[in-house]
Amino acid sequence: MAPEGSVLVTRPEGQAGDLSAAVAAAGFSVHCLPMLQLVPLPELAAARRQQVLDLDHYQHIIFVSGNAVRWGMPWFESLWPQLPVGLYWYAVGAATARQLSAFGVRVQTPDADMSSEGLLALPPLQQVAGQRVLIVKGEGGRDHLAVELERRGAQVDQLPCYRRVRPGLAPGELALKLSLWRVTLVMISSGEGLANMLALLSPAETSKFIHITLLVPSDRVAQMAYAAGFKKVVRAENASDSAMLRALAAWKTSAGE
């Protein structure tokens, strides 16, 4: 029997189904409430269009999420019916790599460390002085990848193809749902998702829910959770469904059956 209470899955709309089903199959009561909404950018501005037209001038093309593949690759295909050869293609994780491989390119990806740090550890990105890199991503987000590649001497361009926005929940709505659903554990997929959750809770509400366990995908997000006052933080290996489920199973065992 699962620990008393329910699990809240916070992946963006349309991306929580498999994880939620697996959580339910593991014996938990599960609810879904996105802490991040994704909106594709409607069209290529002139400068971005030129980046895509110059695709064959780059040596390295990096996709930092499955959503970057979902909305970025159609732009590439619209201007490149046959993709240029001789490029290195990268994906931040296994799921993103599968999406990208469907377009007929050979993809390199980190193993367990599905992050900017994992990408930066890949051998072809060690010696990039004088080479051009295109990072396909959402608007904003972390700049660590671009900054480090530039430090290594690369010329880095970024191609945003979607934006992330905070869910439009009314004041107090998130706190009410956490209470009504008797949420014991919240699965957080990213630092931005955690930041949105904290923004949707007043300081008093945050204090009320610091007993909830947060399951997070990295040490960086874990530190954010501790800094916000949460006492119970479980770290998964990464943000993949499989890693999240392994961490959930370990938490279930430690919480007692």
DRENTI-192897 format. One record per residue (C-alpha): residue in one letter; y, z negated, x. Coordinates in pm, whole numbers, padded with zeros to 5 digits, always signed. Layout:
! DRENTI-192897
aYZX;...
END
This chain:
! DRENTI-192897
m+00000+00000+00000;a+00347+00089+00130;p+00607-00181+00197;e+00798-00279-00115;g+01096-00059-00201;s+01160+00311-00162;v+01246+00563+00108;l+01562+00772+00090;v+01547+01120+00247;t+01893+01250+00336;r+01825+01604+00461;p+02057+01877+00324;e+01976+02026-00015;g+01688+02272+00003;q+01556+02126+00329;a+01406+01798+00212;g+01112+01920+00002;d+00833+01918+00260;l+00939+01588+00412;s+00979+01420+00073;a+00636+01539-00039;a+00476+01407+00279;v+00652+01070+00241;a+00525+01046-00117;a+00174+01145-00005;a+00187+00855+00244;g+00222+00617-00048;f+00595+00561-00065;s+00833+00587-00356;v+01079+00850-00239;h+01429+00965-00340;c+01644+01247-00205;l+02020+01235-00158;p+02177+01470+00099;m+02421+01313+00342;l+02524+01656+00464;q+02603+01977+00277;l+02586+02314+00450;v+02809+02605+00355;p+02769+02950+00519;l+03085+03113+00649;p+03152+03413+00424;e+03213+03684+00681;l+03269+03763+01046;a+03628+03736+01161;a+03735+04004+01407;a+03683+03791+01718;r+03341+03674+01600;r+03240+04027+01511;q+03324+04133+01866;q+03099+03858+02002;v+02809+04002+01803;l+02894+04357+01911;d+02887+04232+02271;l+02544+04072+02228;d+02398+04281+02511;h+02663+04142+02749;y+02516+03793+02726;q+02219+03662+02925;h+02141+03358+02706;i+02152+03317+02325;i+02108+02960+02200;f+02047+02854+01839;v+02113+02485+01785;s+01956+02461+01437;g+01743+02643+01183;n+02058+02696+00980;a+02213+02882+01273;v+01916+03119+01259;r+01932+03142+00880;w+02295+03251+00873;g+02351+03386+01224;m+02063+03629+01266;p+02161+03841+00961;w+02496+03898+01133;f+02313+04015+01445;e+02085+04245+01249;s+02376+04394+01054;l+02534+04519+01378;w+02218+04556+01588;p+01940+04731+01390;q+01741+04698+01712;l+01818+04383+01909;p+01901+04430+02279;v+01624+04356+02529;g+01636+04145+02840;l+01803+03842+02685;y+01683+03481+02696;w+01662+03334+02345;y+01650+02958+02285;a+01590+02728+01989;v+01660+02356+01977;g+01321+02271+01823;a+00987+02405+01709;a+01091+02476+01349;t+01401+02663+01465;a+01186+02854+01714;r+00949+02966+01437;q+01241+03097+01233;l+01382+03281+01532;s+01044+03424+01638;a+01021+03593+01298;f+01295+03827+01419;g+01071+03955+01699;v+01224+03775+01995;r+01053+03558+02254;v+01187+03205+02221;q+01207+02913+02461;t+01239+02562+02323;p+01218+02202+02450;d+00908+02001+02368;a+00970+01659+02214;d+01337+01635+02316;m+01483+01855+02042;s+01846+01813+02144;s+02122+01954+02362;e+01980+01748+02647;g+01637+01902+02593;l+01781+02253+02598;l+01976+02180+02916;a+01654+02077+03089;l+01491+02419+03038;p+01443+02603+03372;p+01636+02926+03289;l+01948+02722+03208;q+01957+02543+03544;q+02119+02821+03748;v+02366+02997+03519;a+02673+03038+03740;g+02847+03365+03650;q+02623+03425+03347;r+02731+03451+02984;v+02594+03222+02713;l+02638+03251+02335;i+02576+02937+02129;v+02510+03001+01758;k+02592+02689+01558;g+02784+02528+01277;e+03155+02457+01293;g+03240+02145+01489;g+02955+01927+01606;r+02883+01812+01959;d+03027+02011+02252;h+02799+01857+02514;l+02586+02171+02549;a+02881+02404+02605;v+03060+02161+02835;e+02757+02111+03058;l+02678+02484+03079;e+03038+02553+03175;r+03012+02280+03439;r+02714+02472+03576;g+02933+02781+03606;a+02843+02974+03290;q+03091+03154+03067;v+03017+03004+02724;d+03116+03143+02384;q+03039+02976+02052;l+02959+03158+01727;p+02992+02931+01421;c+02816+03072+01115;y+02826+02775+00874;r+03015+02455+00816;r+02899+02103+00741;v+03076+01903+00472;r+03044+01553+00336;p+02873+01527-00004;g+03113+01479-00292;l+02997+01138-00414;a+03234+00915-00607;p+03339+00581-00455;g+03059+00329-00504;e+02803+00593-00608;l+02596+00575-00290;a+02587+00194-00301;l+02481+00204-00665;k+02194+00442-00592;l+02077+00236-00295;s+02060-00066-00524;l+01905+00101-00828;w+01644+00279-00619;r+01573-00040-00420;v+01589+00157-00097;t+01414-00014+00193;l+01439+00265+00452;v+01678+00558+00493;m+01573+00866+00691;i+01877+00994+00883;s+01850+01345+01032;s+02164+01356+01249;g+02460+01162+01375;e+02684+01348+01135;g+02460+01251+00845;l+02489+00886+00947;a+02867+00918+00983;n+02887+01060+00631;m+02672+00781+00494;l+02903+00523+00654;a+03209+00703+00517;l+03059+00693+00167;l+03008+00316+00187;s+03299+00076+00188;p+03297-00192+00463;a+03183-00448+00204;e+02903-00216+00086;t+02793-00151+00444;s+02770-00527+00502;k+02561-00558+00186;f+02307-00299+00305;i+02272-00383+00674;h+01924-00519+00594;i+01806-00165+00516;t+01600+00003+00789;l+01743+00327+00927;l+01500+00581+01071;v+01697+00797+01315;p+01615+01097+01538;s+01756+00987+01875;d+01886+00704+02090;r+02241+00834+02037;v+02215+00799+01658;a+02042+00464+01697;q+02341+00335+01895;m+02571+00460+01617;a+02366+00264+01364;y+02374-00056+01569;a+02748-00017+01625;a+02795+00007+01246;g+02620-00328+01203;f+02269-00223+01097;k+02005-00458+01233;k+01684-00265+01169;v+01674+00076+01336;v+01360+00279+01400;r+01384+00573+01642;a+01175+00887+01596;e+01105+01124+01886;n+01329+01385+01726;a+01446+01510+01386;s+01137+01716+01298;d+00936+01629+00988;s+00631+01543+01198;a+00822+01306+01426;m+00993+01139+01132;l+00658+01089+00957;r+00498+00939+01269;a+00784+00691+01298;l+00757+00610+00928;a+00385+00543+00964;a+00449+00312+01260;w+00716+00127+01062;k+00482+00092+00765;t+00221-00068+00989;s+00470-00303+01153;a+00619-00398+00814;g+00276-00509+00696;e+00061-00365+00425;
END
